[in-house]
Amino acid sequence: MLLQVAPGRYDAYENLLASLADGQVWMLLWQGAPGGPDAQYAAMEVAGHRYAPCCTSPRELAASGWNRAHEIVSGRDIALTLFPDHCGLWLNPHAPGGGVGIPWPDLRRVAAGLDLLPAGPLQIGEPSLQIPQFYALLATAAQRTPAVRALRQAWVQPALGEPYLAIGVEVYDSSPQAVEAVRLMMQQAVAGVPEGLPVSTVAMADVHDPVAMWLRANTHPFFDRDAFSNPPSWGPPPRY
């Protein structure tokens, strides 16, 4: 499966991620023993990004020549360990061609469930959709939802799958009540969504979500409860 991964072969890469999620890897320990308090994974840097190297089988471990300790970890567990630190996983760096690197956003997908998060790399930009009814309904619902502080928008094209409209939601707190209030808000607004247009919400408080990261860096809210003393003109800027 590693040999099938190549630039542009997103289907093969998704199959590799699925195999990793259900399998295990042999993590190389720079120091310490497996499960020990001083255990530390080896590290490498590629193009300015951090990765932890590993092997995919006992045979590959032997071929690597690694003479320190190692630890066998499930793919989901190592993904859950590495992605919060924005560290990726590099499979078989000793192999001809250098192996395959999995960036941390894809480890986040492995940890959360590949079917729950869009396949990267993501192409993210400003929407050009003219859907005033949806924005009017969404703004009205947001105004009536005290938990919502601000709303942003982006157009997201996954590597695999259909593009969709992402609504970034910033709330005053992340309590279960606030989450339920956001769900009800979106439920009220979806009546204005044209048939066949996928819409997804993004929690702006999620520091690991690549869409939320893009929204924070590149957009201004189209609904901002704190910024207006009078009712604003809802919806995207006129240039859309």
Number of C-alpha atoms within 10 A of each C-alpha: 9 14 9 12 17 12 8 9 11 16 15 17 20 18 15 17 19 18 14 19 22 11 13 18 23 22 26 23 22 16 15 15 15 18 9 9 8 10 16 17 19 15 17 15 13 10 5 7 12 19 24 22 25 27 26 18 14 12 9 18 20 11 13 15 9 15 11 11 16 24 16 17 15 17 23 22 14 22 26 18 15 20 22 15 11 16 22 28 25 24 23 24 18 17 13 7 9 11 17 19 16 18 20 23 22 22 29 23 23 26 19 15 13 17 10 9 15 20 20 17 15 16 12 19 16 16 15 11 10 11 13 14 16 18 20 16 20 24 23 15 20 26 18 12 16 14 20 23 19 22 24 23 26 22 20 21 19 17 18 14 9 11 18 19 19 22 21 22 21 22 21 12 13 13 11 9 11 17 16 12 20 22 12 14 21 18 12 16 19 17 13 15 16 11 8 7 10 13 15 12 17 20 17 22 17 12 12 16 16 16 26 25 14 14 24 16 9 11 13 14 19 18 26 19 18 8 12 9 7 7 10 13 11 16 21 21 8 5 5 10
